[in-house]
Amino acid sequence: MRDDLVIRITEVESRDDICTDTEFYMSLNALTCAVTETICSIVPKVTSAPYHKCWWTRELSEKHREVHRIVCRSYSRR
């Protein structure tokens, strides 16, 4: 996996002296594209499991309502 990244980065044209802003941004863009392509090809795409437990619970809903009531009350008393 890392070899693929090294190969793509070594293919990017590198210069020892970058004199202008345009040259810098062109080099930065080429490096960013190489890293992005490597990430897209190596990092697996993940989807949620069909039986994944929902993180939002009834207790959390109650606390959310309570906080909302307190916020409304403090806003009206300002």
Summary of the structure (lengths in Angstrom):
residues: 78
radius of gyration: 25.0
end to end distance: 58.2
largest distance: 63.9
contacts: 130
relative contact order: 0.10
helix: 65%
strand: 0%
